[in-house]
Every structure is written in C-alpha cells, then in structure tokens.
Amino acid sequence: MSKSGLSTWLRTHLWVDIRREEWPALALSFAYFFFVLGAYYVIRPVREQLGALNGSASLPLFYALTFVATLILTPVYGALVANYSRKRFIPLVYVFFILCLLAFIPLFEIQGQLNPRVLGAVFFVWVSVFNLFVVSVFWSFMADIFSVQQSHRLFGVIALGGTIGAVVGPLLAGALVGYIGIAWLLAVSAGMLLLALACIFGLIAWSRRHPVAGDIKRGEAVIGGSMIAGAQLVLGSTFVWYAWTAPKQWLSSLFGRSATAQKTAPDARTPFLRRMALLMLLGDCVGTVLFAMQFDVAKAYYPDAVARTQFFAHIDLATNALIVVLQATVARWLLMRYGPTPGLVIPALVKAVALLLVAALATPLAIALAMVFSRAGAYGMEQPARESLYTRVDRETRYKAKNFIDTAVWRFGDFGVVNVLSGLRLLGMGVPGFALLSALAASASAWLGWRLVRSSGLAVEHHADQQAPQSP
C-alpha cells in the first residue's frame, strides 16, 4: 500500500490523519516517547519497592526532598534554555540522566550494605525528578516542532507510543528482575534513554526541513530571557519580586554590589498558566492520595523486595494496557474532532466516580481499581489534551513556564498533599474520608478543565494546518 493509500485507510478506519511529510516525524516521536516511558517504567518498580519498604509514613520526607531538588534544578534547566538552542539543551538533559543511571548501578550492587531508608530516599527523589524532567522536556519539544492542528491530529498517536513503552517497561522489569537483579535494570533503562537520544537528533533534523510556519529559525534560535522566567510567568511578577529579586538585591547590597532590577509589569500569559498549574494541583490531590494508599497495601501484603517489585510492575501493566485501549479508540478521535475539552473533563469525572467507590468500600481491590482508572484517564486522555494547549503559546512559555508547572508545581503539590494527608490521619481520618476529599478535587478538576479551554479562547479551531513550505 502506498503512503497516500495508507494515510487514507488510517483516516477512514482509525481516525488518524497523517500527511506524507509527517510520517518520519511521527515515527521518530512515537519511538522517542516509547523509549522515554519504557526507561522510566523499567525503574519505577525499583523505586516503589524501596518506598514501600518504608511505608507511606516515609512519603512526607521523600516528597519534601523531591520538592527541594526540583527547586534547585529548575533554574539550572532555565539557564540551559535561556543560553542554548533547542538542538543543544534537549540532548544535554538526557545525557545527564543517562550518566546518573549508570552511577546508581554500583550502589544497588551493594544494596544490602546500605541503609534502606537513605537509599530509598535518594533513589525516590532522583527517579521522581527524572520522570518530571524527561517527560516535560519531551512534550515541550513536541509542542515546539508541531503546529496547533498537527497537535490535535498527531499527539494522540504519539502518546500511544509512550503508553506502549509504559507497558513494555514493567513487563521487562517483572521478567528480568529475577535473572539480572535489581541493579542491572538501571542499565536497561539507560540503554532505552540512549535510543531516545538518537530519536531526538532525528527530529531536530526533520524540524529543520519542515519548520512551523512563521518561525523558520525556531530550532536554531536561543530563547534567552531569565532562568527564573518560568516561575515569574506562572506565579506572577509581584510574587517573584518579593520571593527572589528583592532578597537577591538586598544580599548584593550587603557585599557592596549594585543591583538595579525593577519590578516588572503583570504578564498577560499568567492567568492561563495559573489555571494550568491549578489543574495540575487538583490532579495531584487524586494521584498522591491513591499513591499513598497503594504503598500501605504493598507494605502489608508483600514483605519481599522482589515480590513488591513484581506487584508494582503488575499494577503498571494493568494501567498502561487500559491506556493503550483508550488511546487506540476514543482519545485520538475526541481530540481530533472536539479539541482538548473532552480529554480534560471526562477522565476527571471517571476519577470522581472511582474515588466514591473507594469511599464506599475501602478495600484493597477498590483502591487498586481506582489507581488503574485514575492513571489511565490521566495519561490516556488528559495528557495529550493538556499538552496540545502549549502549541498555542510562545517558546518561553512552552519551555520555561511549562517546565516549572510540570516539575516545581507538581512536586509542591505532592509535598503539600502528603503532609495534609499525614495531618488528617493523625486526626483520625481514614480511607473513606481521603477518598471523598479526592473525589471533590477530581470534580473541581473537571469543571476547571472545561472553563480553562473556554475562558482562554483555546477551543478547537477548524482551519487548515499552518505549516511552512518544505525546504528544498
């Protein structure tokens, strides 16, 4: 079948509309996300079994450390974005994480000689930061090389690549851990990241030949600006002035250095970004509560490290298999036909129903089912819809503000929710109460998702793709 014939068949039978020049980019993006999420899900069960060894009581410490690490690394990433072009700073991020994975292997070889709480905290923090940055950078890159209408047509397919990787990852972890041990799962993950890096270079070359219309030099241009611009865009110039700029000027004056930075005017992008951050925090309220419940179930029923690793791998497998079903059926069709609104609203309503079931039954099976349906909806439908919104903003927002929301705001949510969870537990609240509060957060998320698209003027637009002409 010719490419044009295949494109017609896919558009007619599978709701997939792919232009001839998009095939190489789609294949590379699909493989890129496959390797990224495959690499993460190979090591995710390793992180979970270490965390479950300590129980959910360890989560406040783990999330606090993760939040601090994220705050430290976010300005570093902002500096890379401000000073290097896309073709340089994106590969640098992945090389850094590959080297870190290889450095962890000797530590897991002598795991029995180390304090499990210390190793668990270090690895939990690192994997959490790893997941945030590599996935956030991936979607920022996608939003940068594709147009708005391309995102509606292609992001569902690209997300499916990541989901298949997320299915393969736990399968590999569950199958290999008994043969090669936990330590060498990290080498498998590093190898997959290396393949993702090769896809990045291929996409950089493709985007040079097929730039987004009106921005021919996007791939070569340095974004510039401040390394904390992402925080300023999301939190607002006034907050950043008092929390960062003014204290820095005061310290500079103590050492005899002049500092003349002035408070900047409010930015028109901030209201939209604040809504995106709030949407992230509401989703975090659901995910973190279910995550803590899952930890306690694993600690109670699986005392062995290998058994815990396999348990978490099976949960991930069930979740990601459901994501494949969603993305292969309704998710892409809804995004193409109706834009991002259904993907933001429907999964949130499903989460609310699942959490009401947990509140009514409070059983391990109900918790497991809620975890599977919650994550499947979040990654099968919600993520492609949310990420498509970033194709409509400028590059500084796309890389800096988006990364700040995906890392610092997300981990602040984890830290805040888990500490509230601990406080409510001390006051006597149990699983039904936590589930009801999370169901309320999921319902609020559905309302905000609907309002976000409508109030921001981001509803689907029926017009042709604005793609630059192909270079000779």
Salt bridges, closest charged atoms under 4 A:
ASP17 OD1 - ARG11 NH1 3.17
ASP17 OD2 - ARG19 NH2 3.59
GLU22 OE2 - ARG153 NH2 2.66
GLU48 OE2 - ARG44 NH2 3.50
GLU48 OE1 - ARG47 NE 2.91
ASP144 OD2 - ARG86 NH1 2.86
ASP144 OD1 - ARG218 NH1 3.50
ASP144 OD2 - ARG395 NH2 2.81
ASP144 OD1 - ARG398 NH1 2.75
ASP215 OD2 - ARG218 NE 2.92
GLU220 OE1 - LYS87 NZ 3.05
GLU220 OE2 - ARG208 NE 3.29
ASP267 OD2 - ARG269 NH2 2.83
ASP296 OD2 - ARG425 NH2 3.90
ASP316 OD1 - ARG44 NE 3.17
ASP316 OD1 - ARG375 NH2 3.03
GLU382 OE1 - LYS351 NZ 3.35
GLU382 OE2 - ARG386 NH1 3.68
GLU387 OE2 - ARG386 NH2 3.96
GLU387 OE1 - LYS402 NZ 3.13
ASP394 OD2 - ARG269 NH1 2.84
GLU396 OE1 - ARG269 NH2 3.88
GLU396 OE2 - LYS400 NZ 3.41
ASP406 OD2 - LYS402 NZ 2.43
ASP414 OD2 - ARG411 NH1 1.97
GLU461 OE2 - ARG392 NH1 2.94
GLU461 OE1 - HIS463 NE2 2.78
ASP465 OD2 - ARG19 NH1 3.63
ASP465 OD2 - ARG153 NH2 2.32
